[in-house]
Amino acid sequence: MDDFIGQYADSVRFTEWSIKDTAIIPTGGKGKGHAGYKRQNGGIDEFYILPIVFKEEIAQSFPIQTTCRVLTEKGRLKPSKNGYQHQIKVNKKPIRHYVVIEKLEFD
C-alpha cells in the first residue's frame, strides 16, 4: 500500500477533496484512472480510494477482508460503522470508498 500511495498521492489519480463535486472522467486501466480523493484531516492526509482500485491495486491477490483487517489493526485503514467502506456524496450521488490514512513518520 505504501508503494501505491507513494506513487500516486500527488498525481492526477487523486482529486483534492475541495473539488470532489466537479465532473471526473476516469481514464480507466490499472494505474491510469481516477483512484479517489485526498484531503487533510488534522494535518494527516486521508485517501478516499474507490473499491475497485483498492481491490486491484492495494489488496491485489490477498482476500479483501484480510487486507482490511490487517490495515485497520496497523492504523492505516479507517473502519466505518458497518465494515470498512465509507459512503460519501460526489456530485450528489453516494459513492463508497475505503479511507486510507497516511503513514506517519517519526524522527
C-alpha positions in Angstrom: 0.0 0.0 0.0 2.8 2.4 0.8 4.1 2.0 -2.8 0.7 2.8 -4.2 0.3 5.9 -2.0 3.9 7.0 -2.6 3.5 6.6 -6.4 0.1 8.3 -6.8 -0.6 10.5 -3.7 0.3 13.7 -5.6 -0.8 12.6 -9.0 -3.9 13.3 -11.0 -5.3 9.9 -9.8 -6.4 11.7 -6.6 -8.6 14.7 -6.7 -8.4 17.2 -4.0 -11.4 16.9 -1.6 -12.4 20.5 -2.1 -13.3 19.9 -5.8 -14.9 16.5 -5.3 -18.2 17.7 -6.7 -16.7 18.5 -10.1 -17.0 16.1 -13.0 -14.3 13.4 -13.0 -13.8 11.3 -16.2 -12.0 8.1 -15.3 -9.5 7.2 -17.9 -9.6 3.5 -17.0 -6.9 0.9 -16.8 -4.9 -0.2 -13.9 -2.6 2.6 -12.7 -4.2 5.2 -15.0 -7.7 6.0 -13.9 -9.2 8.1 -11.1 -8.4 6.4 -7.8 -10.3 8.6 -5.4 -10.0 11.8 -3.3 -7.4 13.2 -1.0 -7.9 15.5 2.0 -6.2 16.8 5.1 -7.7 15.9 8.4 -5.9 17.3 11.4 -2.6 17.5 9.4 -2.8 14.0 8.2 -3.6 13.0 4.6 -6.6 10.8 4.1 -7.1 9.0 0.8 -10.7 8.0 -0.2 -10.0 5.1 -2.5 -12.6 3.6 -4.9 -13.4 -0.1 -4.1 -12.2 -1.4 -7.5 -8.9 0.4 -7.1 -8.5 -0.8 -3.6 -9.2 -4.4 -4.6 -7.0 -4.5 -7.7 -4.1 -2.2 -6.7 -3.8 -2.5 -2.9 -5.3 -5.9 -1.9 -4.2 -7.4 -5.2 -4.3 -11.2 -4.7 -5.0 -11.1 -1.0 -8.5 -11.6 0.4 -10.2 -8.1 0.7 -11.4 -8.8 4.3 -8.0 -9.9 5.4 -6.3 -6.9 3.8 -8.8 -4.6 5.5 -8.4 -6.2 8.9 -4.6 -6.0 8.8 -4.6 -2.4 7.6 -7.1 -1.5 10.3 -5.0 -3.1 13.0 -2.0 -1.1 11.8 -4.0 2.1 12.0 -3.8 2.6 8.2 -7.4 2.0 7.3 -10.3 3.8 8.9 -13.2 1.4 9.6 -16.8 2.6 9.2 -19.7 1.8 11.5 -20.7 -1.1 9.3 -17.4 -2.5 8.0 -14.6 -1.0 6.0 -16.2 1.2 3.3 -17.4 4.8 3.9 -20.1 6.4 1.8 -19.5 10.0 0.6 -21.5 12.1 -1.8 -19.8 13.0 -5.0 -21.9 15.2 -7.4 -24.9 14.5 -5.0 -24.5 10.7 -5.6 -23.5 8.3 -2.7 -20.2 6.6 -3.6 -18.4 4.0 -1.5 -14.7 4.4 -0.6 -12.0 2.9 1.6 -10.3 5.6 3.7 -6.6 5.0 3.9 -4.6 7.1 6.4 -1.2 8.5 5.6 1.7 6.7 7.2 3.2 8.9 9.9 6.9 9.3 10.0 8.7 9.8 13.3 12.2 11.1 13.8 
